Amino acid sequence: MPAEPNGRLLPVHDTHLYVVERGPADALPVLVLHGGPGLDATMFGDYLDPLAEHYRLVFVDGRGQGRSDRGSDPHSWTLSQHASDVSAVAAAIGVERYAVLGHSYGAFVALQHAADAPGAAVATVVSSGAPSMRFLEGVEQGLATFEPEDLREQVRSSWEREPSVETEQEFAQLLADQMPWHFADPRDPRIASYLAQTAHMRYAPAVLRATSLEGGGLTIEVEAELPHVTQPVLACTGRHDRTCSPEAAARIAELVPRGELYVFESAGHMTFVEATEEYVGVVSDFLDRATA
């Protein structure tokens, strides 16, 4: 079982965010943003560690989540505020030049940051994200036909429990029940090892519940802004991603002037777990070229 993360709290706007750093202190920082909402950077396990050979990975627990200050105002749990926090984290660690990598909901934050502050990051990786909620409209239909059938109710129930989850233990069980949906192979044996890697996750049920509130500000709609993004952007996802489809990634790459698309043919939503070596290679190559 992996050890508890060893990081520090940074003052960011009206709160404190927890970060864990890996890699050379003098290397280009890559701010790594976790999924959820309501998870933390523990979700990356050690899968991205090979990137730390050449980059300074800064894993960030978003506001109100993980080991960050849990006392932040719930009204500040908006996508635009999460995006603003990205630039503030860079300022707090004393850097002006940095890249951003976000996965799943972290990809929404990374993309919103690129839209709100074009060029603030020298490069952005949008890993299993989408530029608009319209790309997620097929999720409900996908749940209705999800195979294998014996796992369908388990996954469907996990999604239904999201608006009412109260405890970290309930949240952990919800995520475990949902994992078959996120892998190309719902019975992938790596699901168990992934859950073991993330055993020290600190869940934030209140932040997850906020996603179900109308007007909660946790939805992505940036298609109109993406043509104004100036930095290179890599949009990547798995061919079999049931949530953030290759079509969504292709739309990002199409709209961003310096956008690139990469599809991991063997993976679902958990690309960095399902195709770890390929993922690290693709991201490393992109960052090398984009930040040279």
Residue, then its C-alpha position, 0 to 999 in steps of 0.5 A: m500500500p502506498a504511503e500517505p502523501n508528503g506535501r505542504l499547504l499554500p495560501v491561494h486566494d481566500t483558502h489554502l491548497y495542498v500540493v505534493e511535488r516530485g521531480p527536480a526543483d529547477a525543472l519546468p513545473v507541471l501543475v497536475l489537476h485531479g478528477g472528481p469533483g471531490l477526489d484529490a491528487t492521490m488519484f494519480g498514484d505513481y503512474l505519472d512519476p516517470l514524468a518527474e525525471h525531467y519535469r517538476l510535477v506539482f500535484v494540487d488538491g483543489r479547493g475544498q478537496g483532499r488535504s486542502d482547507r475544507g473551510s472554503d466557501p461552498h459558493s467558491w466551488t465553481l469551475s472559474q474559481h478552480a481555474s483561477d486557483v491554478s494561476a494562484v498556485a503558480a504564483a504561490i510556488g514562485v514561478e511564471r513559466y509552467a505547464v498544466l495537466g488536468h485529467s477528467y474533471g481536472a481537464f475541465v479545470a485545465l481547459q477553463h484556465a486556458a480559456d480564461a487566461p490564454g497563454a498563462a501556461v506555456a502548455t496545457v494537457v487536457s486528458s479525458g476532458a470535454p469543451s461542452m456539457r453537450f458531449l456528455e449527453g450520451v452518458e445516460q444512454g450508455l449506462a442503460t446499455f452498459e455491458p456486462e449486464d451483471l455490472r450495469e446496476q452496480v455502475r448505474s447505482s453509483w451514479e445515482r448515489e452521487p447527489s446524496v453521498e455523505t461520508e468519505q467511506e460512502f464516496a470511496q465505495l461509490l468510486a469503487d463501484q463506478m470503476p468498471w465504467h471507466f476502464a475499456d475492459p470493465r473486468d480489467p484486473r488493474i482496477a483492484s491494483y488502482l484502488a489499492q494505489t489510491a487507498h489514501m484518497r481524502y474524499a470530499p462528499a460536499v464538493l461532489r454533491a455540489t455538482s448536482l446543484e442547478g447553477g452550481g458553476l461546475t459545468i464546462e462551456v468554453e467552445a466559443e473561447l477556445p479559438h483565442v487560446t494561444q498556448p499549445v494544447l494536447a487533447c487526449t483520451g481513450r478510444h473507449d472512454r464512455t464519459c469524455s469521448p474522442e469526439a470531445a477531444a477532437r473538438i478541443a484540438e479543432l478549436v484551439p489554434r495550436g491544438e493536438l489530438y491523441v487517442f489511446e486505442s486500448a484505453g477507456h477513461m483511465t488512460f494513465v492507468e490503462a496505457t501508462e507507458e504510452y501515456v507518459g511517452v505522449v505527454s512527455d513528447f508534447l511537453d518537450r516540443a511545446t516548451a522547448 
